[in-house]
């Protein structure tokens, strides 16, 4: 019996074998690229994930908790502002903020957090998490006071790299400010 596979090549088979799908070749496993920067231990990092879409929230939460983060959630910008206002300074290490949300969007929520009196709250790193990825969207996030931008759908390595960078910058800024207050000269390695 002769058959033709999806490429048009003819072949011969006997009896019932003609109904079996062609076996795919084994997958090629490539070595993972070396990380550009030393990864942080995320096990003590608490994030506030602000996302109005329940499915997107669950996916992001799963990715983040699998990486070791402690994750709390808010379903819109106003809820996020209320949660930050009610928390003690330093409770949250970072906020992942969706942009397009009902009640209060991510830009408005970020500006409200940046306007808080407490420096421990208003200086929390905030990262935009949005499908809007044009340069003007990234600039709008910066103009609102955000520290980073992550595109949706989420690219996990890029997400972790962005969070690592933003958290390291926040720690560096804190250490430099602390050293200046105490009169120390401190150099922070990249």
C-alpha positions as CSV (number, residue, x, y, z in Angstrom):
1,X,0.0,0.0,0.0
2,X,1.3,3.4,-0.9
3,X,0.6,6.7,1.1
4,X,1.7,10.3,0.8
5,X,2.8,12.2,4.0
6,X,2.3,15.9,4.5
7,X,5.4,16.7,2.5
8,X,4.2,14.8,-0.5
9,X,6.8,12.0,-0.2
10,X,5.5,8.6,-1.1
11,X,6.1,5.6,1.1
12,X,5.0,2.0,1.6
13,X,3.4,0.5,4.7
14,X,1.8,-2.8,5.5
15,X,-1.6,-3.4,7.0
16,X,-2.7,-1.4,10.1
17,X,0.5,0.6,10.2
18,X,-0.9,2.9,7.5
19,X,-3.2,4.5,10.1
20,X,-0.5,5.3,12.6
21,X,0.8,8.9,12.5
22,X,4.4,9.4,11.4
23,X,6.6,9.6,14.5
24,X,8.1,13.0,15.0
25,X,11.8,13.4,15.4
26,X,13.0,13.8,19.0
27,X,13.1,17.5,20.2
28,X,16.3,19.3,20.0
29,X,17.3,20.6,23.5
30,X,19.4,23.7,23.5
31,X,21.4,24.9,26.4
32,X,19.8,27.8,28.2
33,X,21.6,31.1,27.6
34,X,23.7,32.3,30.5
35,X,21.8,34.9,32.6
36,X,22.9,38.5,31.8
37,X,22.8,39.5,35.5
38,X,22.9,37.5,38.7
39,X,19.4,36.5,39.6
40,X,17.8,37.7,42.8
41,X,16.3,35.4,45.5
42,X,12.7,36.4,45.2
43,X,11.5,34.4,48.2
44,X,11.3,37.4,50.5
45,X,9.9,39.8,47.8
46,X,6.3,40.8,48.2
47,X,4.5,42.1,45.2
48,X,1.1,43.7,44.7
49,X,-0.3,42.4,41.4
50,X,-2.9,44.8,40.0
51,X,-4.9,43.2,37.1
52,X,-8.6,43.4,36.3
53,X,-8.8,40.3,34.1
54,X,-9.1,37.2,36.3
55,X,-7.4,34.8,33.9
56,X,-4.4,37.2,33.4
57,X,-4.2,37.7,37.1
58,X,-4.1,33.9,37.8
59,X,-1.5,33.3,35.1
60,X,0.7,36.1,36.4
61,X,0.2,35.1,40.0
62,X,1.2,31.5,39.1
63,X,4.4,32.6,37.3
64,X,5.4,34.9,40.1
65,X,4.7,32.5,43.0
66,X,6.6,29.7,41.1
67,X,9.5,32.1,40.9
68,X,9.3,32.5,44.7
69,X,7.5,35.9,45.1
70,X,4.8,36.5,47.7
71,X,1.9,37.9,45.8
72,X,-1.1,39.9,46.8
73,X,-3.7,41.1,44.3
74,X,-6.0,44.0,43.5
75,X,-8.5,44.1,40.7
76,X,-8.3,47.8,39.8
77,X,-6.2,50.9,40.4
78,X,-8.4,52.4,43.1
79,X,-8.1,49.1,45.1
80,X,-4.4,49.2,44.6
81,X,-4.1,52.7,46.0
82,X,-6.3,51.8,49.0
83,X,-4.1,48.7,49.7
84,X,-0.9,50.7,49.5
85,X,-2.3,53.5,51.7
86,X,-3.4,51.0,54.3
87,X,-0.1,49.0,54.3
88,X,2.9,49.9,56.4
89,X,5.8,51.4,54.6
90,X,8.1,48.8,53.1
91,X,5.5,46.0,53.2
92,X,5.4,45.8,49.4
93,X,8.7,45.7,47.5
94,X,7.1,46.2,44.0
95,X,3.8,46.7,42.2
96,X,3.0,45.1,38.9
97,X,0.3,47.4,37.4
98,X,-2.0,46.7,34.5
99,X,-2.8,49.9,32.6
100,X,-6.3,49.6,31.2
101,X,-8.6,48.9,34.1
102,X,-12.0,50.1,35.2
103,X,-12.6,52.6,38.0
104,X,-8.9,53.9,38.0
105,X,-6.4,53.0,35.3
106,X,-2.8,52.1,36.0
107,X,-1.4,55.6,35.2
108,X,-3.9,57.3,37.5
109,X,-3.1,54.7,40.3
110,X,0.6,55.2,39.9
111,X,0.3,59.0,40.1
112,X,-1.9,58.6,43.2
113,X,0.7,56.4,44.9
114,X,3.5,58.8,43.8
115,X,1.6,61.6,45.5
116,X,1.4,59.9,48.9
117,X,3.2,61.7,51.7
118,X,5.1,58.7,53.0
119,X,8.4,58.1,51.1
120,X,8.2,54.4,52.0
121,X,5.0,54.2,50.0
122,X,5.4,56.7,47.3
123,X,8.8,55.3,46.2
124,X,7.7,51.7,45.7
125,X,8.9,50.5,42.3
126,X,5.9,50.2,39.9
127,X,6.1,48.2,36.7
128,X,3.6,48.6,33.9
129,X,2.2,45.3,32.7
130,X,0.3,46.0,29.4
131,X,-0.4,44.9,25.9
132,X,0.4,48.5,24.8
133,X,4.0,48.2,23.7
134,X,4.8,51.1,21.4
135,X,7.5,53.5,22.4
136,X,4.9,56.2,23.3
137,X,3.3,53.7,25.7
138,X,6.6,53.0,27.4
139,X,7.1,56.7,27.7
140,X,3.6,57.3,29.1
141,X,4.4,54.7,31.8
142,X,7.6,56.6,32.6
143,X,5.8,59.9,32.6
144,X,3.2,58.5,35.1
145,X,6.1,57.5,37.4
146,X,6.5,53.9,36.6
147,X,10.0,52.2,36.9
148,X,9.6,49.6,34.2
149,X,7.4,48.1,31.4
150,X,6.5,44.5,30.8
151,X,4.6,43.5,27.6
152,X,1.6,41.2,27.5
153,X,1.4,38.4,26.7
154,X,4.0,37.8,29.3
155,X,7.5,36.7,28.3
156,X,8.6,35.1,31.5
157,X,12.4,35.6,31.1
158,X,11.9,39.2,30.1
159,X,9.5,39.7,33.1
160,X,12.1,38.2,35.5
161,X,14.9,40.3,34.0
162,X,12.8,43.5,34.3
163,X,11.8,42.7,37.9
164,X,15.4,41.9,38.8
165,X,16.6,45.2,37.3
166,X,13.9,47.3,38.9
167,X,14.4,45.7,42.3
168,X,18.2,46.0,42.2
169,X,17.8,49.7,41.2
170,X,15.4,50.2,44.2
171,X,17.8,48.5,46.6
172,X,20.8,50.5,45.2
173,X,18.8,53.8,45.6
174,X,17.9,52.9,49.2
175,X,21.5,51.9,50.1
176,X,22.9,55.1,48.5
177,X,20.4,57.3,50.3
178,X,21.1,55.4,53.6
179,X,24.8,55.8,53.2
180,X,24.4,59.5,52.4
181,X,22.3,60.1,55.6
182,X,24.9,58.2,57.7
183,X,27.9,59.9,56.0
184,X,29.2,56.7,54.4
185,X,30.6,56.5,50.9
186,X,29.0,53.5,49.2
187,X,29.5,52.0,45.8
188,X,26.9,49.6,44.6
189,X,27.9,47.1,42.0
190,X,25.6,46.8,39.0
